[in-house]
C-alpha cells in the first residue's frame, strides 16, 4: 500500500492511495495538468486511477474534477449531499451522471483490494466526510476541513499508519489578519477549520505504536506558516504515550504547490 499527497492547502487538495491492484484519488482540487504532474512522480497517470473519492463540494476539493472525469471517465464516490453540491458548481462543468456512486458515512465500500470508509465531519458543506483506506494490513486516513473532532473521529481514525490531518490556521494570525469578521467566525466555528493547537490535540489522541507518518495539511496561505504549524503541533504532542521525538513518526507539513514523497507501507 502506498500514499502520496499531491497538493494540500487552501488553494487545492488532492492525494492518491494505491496498492498493486488499485489506485484512488482523494479529492481533485487542482488542475488536471497539476494532478498529472503529481501522478507522474509516482510513475502513474490518470489512466491508472480506478476511482476518485470526494470529501465535499468546495472548489479547492473539486476544481479539477470535471476535466478529470471527462478525460478519463473515472467513477466518482461521494455522499448524496456532496454530489448535489458538485452539481451546483458551474465551474466544474458537465459530469456524466453514470460516474457517480453514492456513499454513506460509516458504510465501507471496496475499490478492488482497497476498503474505503467515509466518516462524518463538521464543515459548512452539504454532507462532508473524511476517509480511511485499508488493504487489510495497513491504514491511511485523510481528514481535513473539519471544525472540531470528538471521540467518534478519534475511535474511527485510530490505528492509522499514515495520517493527513488539517492544521489550517494560527488563531492569533487569523484574529489579527485582514479577513472580514464573518469569515473569521466561520473559520473558527464548529463547521470551520482546525487550528494548529486543535490539530495537535487531535493527533495526540490518534498516535499509536505503529504509525509511520503524520502530515499536517490544508494550511492557510494567509493565516499560517509551515514552521509555525509544525512547532505548535509538536508542542501539543508533548507527553503523549508513545514518544516525545516527532521524528519517530515523521511529523511534517504538506506542500501547497507540489507533491510530498511517496510513502510505501
Secondary structure, DSSP 8 states (H G I E B T S, - for coil): -EEEEEE-STT--EEEEE-SS-EEEE---S-HHHHHHHHHTTT--GGG--EEE-S--SHHHHTTHHHHHHHH--EEEE-HHHHHHHHT-GGG----GGGEEE--TT--EEETTEEEEEEE---SSSS-EEEEEE-SS-EEEEE-S-S---HHHHHHHTT-SEEEEE--B-HHHHHHSSS-HHHHHHHHSTTS--BHHHHHHHHHHH--TT--EEEEE---SSS--HHHHHHHHHHHTTT-SS-S-GGGGTEEE--SSS----EE-
